[in-house]
Amino acid sequence: MLVPCCASATPLRVQRPRVACRGGQRGGEEAPISPSRKQGGRPATFTEDQAGRARLAALSAGLSAGVAHLSSTAIGAAALLPVAVGAALGVLVAHSIEHDPPPGLCVVITGGTKGIGKALAREFLWRGDRVLITGRHSASALEAVTSLRQQTGCPPDAITAAVADCSDPRAMSAMVDALGTAGHVDMFICNAGCSGAYKAFEDADACVLDEVISSTLGCSVLCAHAALRTFSEQRRRGDARGTLWLTDGAGSGGDATPMYAAYGSAKAGVRQFARSLQAEGPPSAAVGLLSPGMVLTELLLQGATPRNKAAFNALAEQPETCAAQLVPALRRAHGRAMAEPQSRLPHLRVLTIPRAAMRLAMLPMLRNRYFSADGRPTYPPEEERIAALAAQRKRERVVGAARRGGSGAASTGAQVAVLALAVLASLALSCLPLP
């Protein structure tokens, strides 16, 4: 069954995101769909045009320097060097421009009532996006919506929740019908799942094992199917493609997960499933994987010994820290997928091998970061952490608005400076004496 968490008699609505006080538009007003979305073309993002101009400007600088050099020497082959350098610098400059879409994305996050799912929702809201989270229980869904509104100060309609069992095909079919009639969805993150109890496999209850598999792998399959059907319907209406993200976890790489054998096997299946979808290449969406790494949630801490917690001091992160790294990367990957439809979504990882090695090398300095020697937590409660993070986000928004100057002047100035360096480098190379 799929019902909104607040009023079961009201149909689920996922409207186009609204952005408060952006470009003369008051908060609470419906954000219009851009003409490029209506026509099924690329999103009209300024970054794509700037990237094209960067390539053209740097290549033109190289060509001009090459022509000037060619006119003053009899050996024309050497004039190709500034051309090549100018073209290479243009490509580098273009790829350095981040395809970060403006605020206003509509994001669906399954399993978003707690843990990393809730942290992702919070981070998207801080960036001016709209979020729909799903959960199995109306009480937890309503509590999550209330706390997210208080923590982010977002408009009341920026965050909504639906009560849905993502392992139930009928619930997912109902979600597709609701999303198909409600508006445009930009991004779908399949995060729902459960780990079961910390227990040896032979001692586990068979019903719990079945729930772990269905809630982790089954939910990912059914949620991905619902997302692709939603994106396909949007494409038929002439809208842009969407992005679908599947969340992997412990066991995804085939490593052993003792006491969580069923969960690790299900996560390994999620990664294989994501790669299969990427190989199919659905025309309505780009498919990617995200790996939050070691997150200090109930799943990680259940059954953890003081020795395990000593390792967590080096390798683990709070959910909000992981979300702060993942959400900007998710938004940039989405923007690139919209601007470059043939590009593949990356595998976004928080805990990479180099980072893990560096953290382990710093283990003596990270002692008592989260846990004391006897395993007692040393970190503040979630309410204090989120309050401090909210104040930091507010300062960042103020500073960011001042830097943008209302029209992105600072960003454009930096890009012009880089292009000027490319021109100077090409001219300098053109003046070098020939051998």
C-alpha positions, -999 to 999 in steps of 0.1 A, spaced: 0 0 0 12 35 -8 -2 64 10 11 99 20 22 99 56 1 129 65 -33 123 50 -42 89 34 -72 104 17 -51 128 -3 -33 115 -35 4 116 -35 18 146 -53 54 151 -64 54 186 -79 81 203 -98 106 217 -73 100 252 -60 129 276 -53 124 303 -27 133 338 -38 153 328 -70 153 350 -100 124 370 -88 103 340 -81 87 339 -46 89 308 -25 58 287 -28 52 294 -65 53 267 -91 87 265 -108 80 262 -146 95 234 -166 122 248 -189 115 248 -226 143 223 -232 125 198 -209 92 203 -227 109 197 -260 128 167 -249 162 184 -254 191 190 -231 185 211 -200 193 248 -207 222 250 -183 248 278 -186 276 254 -178 273 235 -211 274 267 -231 305 279 -212 322 246 -218 316 249 -255 329 285 -255 359 274 -235 369 248 -260 363 272 -289 382 301 -273 412 281 -264 413 263 -297 410 297 -315 439 311 -294 460 281 -304 451 284 -341 458 322 -341 492 316 -325 500 289 -349 490 310 -379 512 338 -367 541 315 -362 535 299 -396 537 333 -413 572 340 -398 589 306 -404 594 282 -432 588 252 -411 551 249 -407 550 217 -387 562 233 -356 533 257 -357 510 228 -348 524 227 -313 506 259 -301 475 246 -318 477 213 -299 484 231 -267 456 255 -271 431 227 -279 443 206 -249 440 235 -226 405 242 -239 394 206 -232 409 208 -197 392 240 -189 359 227 -203 360 196 -182 370 216 -151 336 234 -153 313 215 -130 279 206 -144 262 215 -111 225 221 -118 207 250 -101 185 244 -71 152 228 -77 158 192 -85 130 167 -75 146 137 -57 129 105 -46 148 86 -18 135 52 -7 143 43 29 147 80 37 133 81 73 166 75 91 203 69 86 221 78 54 187 81 35 176 109 59 210 125 58 209 126 20 174 141 21 186 168 45 216 177 23 194 180 -8 170 203 10 198 225 22 207 229 -15 172 241 -24 159 208 -39 126 191 -32 126 156 -18 101 127 -14 112 101 11 95 67 16 92 45 47 73 15 59 56 31 89 36 63 90 49 74 124 85 73 114 78 89 81 59 118 97 86 122 124 113 123 97 94 150 77 89 171 108 125 170 119 138 177 83 116 207 81 129 220 114 165 213 107 167 228 72 141 255 74 127 245 40 92 254 28 66 230 41 60 214 6 97 209 -1 98 176 18 70 150 16 69 114 26 49 83 14 43 52 34 53 23 11 67 -12 13 93 -11 -14 94 -49 -15 57 -51 -25 52 -49 -63 17 -35 -58 31 -6 -38 57 2 -64 31 1 -91 10 25 -72 40 48 -68 46 48 -105 10 58 -111 12 85 -85 45 99 -98 34 97 -134 5 121 -128 21 144 -103 50 160 -121 86 157 -130 112 136 -111 149 143 -117 166 117 -95 157 84 -79 179 70 -51 172 34 -41 183 32 -5 158 10 12 170 -22 29 175 -39 62 204 -60 76 186 -83 101 201 -93 134 238 -96 142 237 -134 144 253 -165 129 236 -177 97 225 -210 111 210 -194 142 190 -168 121 153 -170 117 142 -180 82 116 -153 81 142 -127 90 165 -140 62 137 -137 37 130 -101 48 167 -92 45 169 -104 9 135 -89 -1 142 -56 16 177 -52 3 179 -68 -32 142 -71 -38 136 -34 -29 164 -23 -52 151 -43 -82 115 -31 -77 124 5 -69 146 6 -100 118 -8 -121 94 18 -107 120 46 -114 126 36 -150 89 33 -157 85 68 -142 114 82 -163 100 65 -194 66 81 -190 84 115 -186 103 109 -218 71 102 -236 59 136 -224 90 152 -238 109 157 -206 146 152 -200 162 119 -189 165 111 -152 192 96 -131 188 63 -111 212 55 -82 215 22 -65 232 20 -30 256 -8 -23 272 -17 10 291 -43 29 297 -73 8 292 -56 -25 327 -64 -37 323 -101 -28 341 -98 6 328 -119 35 303 -104 59 302 -127 89 271 -125 110 255 -106 81 258 -133 54 223 -127 39 228 -89 39 262 -91 23 249 -115 -4 220 -91 -12 244 -61 -15 266 -81 -39 235 -87 -59 227 -50 -59 261 -42 -75 257 -69 -101 221 -57 -109 234 -21 -113 261 -32 -138 235 -52 -157 213 -21 -160 242 0 -171 250 -26 -198 214 -25 -210 216 13 -212 179 23 -206 171 53 -228 151 71 -202 177 73 -174 214 70 -166 222 44 -139 249 47 -112 261 33 -80 269 51 -47 288 37 -18 284 56 15 312 35 31 312 29 69 284 50 83 278 52 121 243 38 120 225 10 139 236 -14 113 273 -7 118 272 -6 156 251 -37 162 274 -63 177 305 -41 174 333 -48 199 357 -22 214 382 -34 189 358 -28 160 350 7 173 387 15 175 387 9 137 356 30 133 375 60 147 396 59 116 373 46 89 337 55 98 318 88 93 286 102 106 256 100 81 256 138 76 293 138 68 288 111 41 258 130 27 278 162 25 303 144 2 278 125 -18 251 150 -26 273 176 -44 288 146 -64 253 133 -71 241 167 -84 272 172 -106 268 137 -120 232 144 -128 240 177 -145 267 160 -166 243 132 -176 218 158 -187 244 179 -206 262 148 -221 236 120 -226 263 96 -238 283 99 -206 283 71 -179 275 78 -143 305 73 -120 306 49 -91 305 74 -62 325 62 -32 331 79 2 356 55 16 381 49 -13 412 27 -9 436 56 -7 415 74 19 412 42 40 450 37 38 456 73 49 431 71 77 446 38 90 481 55 89 466 83 111 449 59 135 469 71 166 459 107 159 422 97 155 420 78 188 388 87 207 374 104 176 341 86 180 347 60 207 369 57 238 392 28 244 365 9 262 340 15 234 319 43 249 307 69 224 325 103 225 306 121 198 277 145 205 240 135 199 225 140 165 205 171 175 237 190 184 256 179 154 228 188 130 223 222 147 260 230 142 259 218 106 228 239 99 245 270 111 275 262 89 252 257 59 236 291 66 270 308 66 280 290 34 248 302 16 255 338 26 291 336 14 280 318 -18 254 345 -26 280 372 -21 305 355 -43 280 348 -71 270 385 -71 236 376 -84 248 365 -118 278 342 -114 303 370 -120 330 355 -98 327 321 -115 328 336 -149 358 358 -140 377 328 -128 370 309 -161 380 340 -181 413 341 -162 420 305 -170 413 311 -207 436 341 -206 463 319 -193 457 294 -221 460 322 -246 492 335 -231 507 300 -230 499 294 -267 514 328 -276 545 321 -256 550 287 -272 545 303 -307 575 327 -299 599 299 -290 628 295 -315 626 266 -338 654 239 -337 
